[in-house]
Amino acid sequence: MTARIIDGKAVADKLNAETAAKVAAFVKTHGRAPGLAVVLVGEDPASQVYVRNKGKATIAAGMLSVEHKLPAEASEAEVLALVGKLNDDPKIDGILFQLPVPKHINADRVIDTIDPAKDVDGFNVVNAGRLAVGFDGLFPCTPLGCLVLLDEAGVKLEGAEVVVVGRSNLVGKPVTQLLLRRNATVTIAHSRTKDLAAVCRRADVVIAAVGRPRMIQGDWIKPGAAVIDVGINRIEEGGKNRLVGDVDYDAAAKVASAITPVPGGVGPMTIACLLRNTLTSAERRAKR
Ligand code: NDP
């Protein structure tokens, strides 16, 4: 079998077009665009690129994009004060605190200061709790993107055996909660899991969120299973810098029914889901 390649870029473009159309309708009704504020502390080069890309995508969707760039020496109190201001600003529907941050800032404390109704990254403990107990809320973008890709690929989740490799608060845990809501039977594997290969071989769907290049081998995949590769790993190969996932793509694509490539799979979905979360936040806030 040769797997169908799940084109994350195409799915993200489609989702962004839907979001832009709903944003236009929101502007007509409410006389203002949904607003996303990004707070960046310090000069981490990768973060600067992410923030620039998020800003461009926000504007392309017809939303208001606000960037707050603070120097690396900014104190935690200054960051908390800025978040407080954004919480009170009626033009702002989403607040994103770009990670990583300098060591003297407690990122968890900042994230938990964000108004849960504006926490478009879904990292706030209130939203994590709401996800766990089955309430509405704002949920993490990368896990939401994984679910959209599975739906677009026509993968049936109800009753399916899903193995999630990785248990981070960013990806592994929230994607597990989303899958439970869809009535999948979910196993979460991590660095202490015994015989990971055998655990993966049981799965109708494997979601890899580990951060180890090509760790998941082709013969760990049950023939016909779907594979979602969240990993983004930069490696040197053949004298070139390459981005690869957590799955040995070439080998897995020979046995899976559908698979996401890296890059061009889960990656583009994250910003698309961030924009959708910002719109959702604006719509909910407008109803209050
Ligand atoms: P973390 O480092 O926070 O978590 C990694 C998880 O993998 C941990 O639960 C860890 O287990 C587990 N793990 C590590 N080694 C092994 C192993 N040998 N066997 C089994 N499990 C193992 O990473 P994130 O969840 O933040 O990110 C995972 C990957 O996804 C990274 O490559 C990251 O770059 C990428 N990513 C991509 C995004 C996108 O937009 N596409 C967004 C976010 C992340 P333990 O808990 O026991 O330590």
Boltz pocket constraint, residues with backbone or C-beta under 6 A from the ligand:
constraints:
  - pocket:
      binder: B
      contacts: [[A, 142], [A, 165], [A, 166], [A, 167], [A, 168], [A, 169], [A, 170], [A, 171], [A, 172], [A, 189], [A, 190], [A, 191], [A, 192], [A, 193], [A, 196], [A, 208], [A, 209], [A, 210], [A, 211], [A, 212], [A, 229], [A, 230], [A, 231], [A, 232], [A, 233], [A, 266], [A, 267], [A, 270]]
      max_distance: 6.0
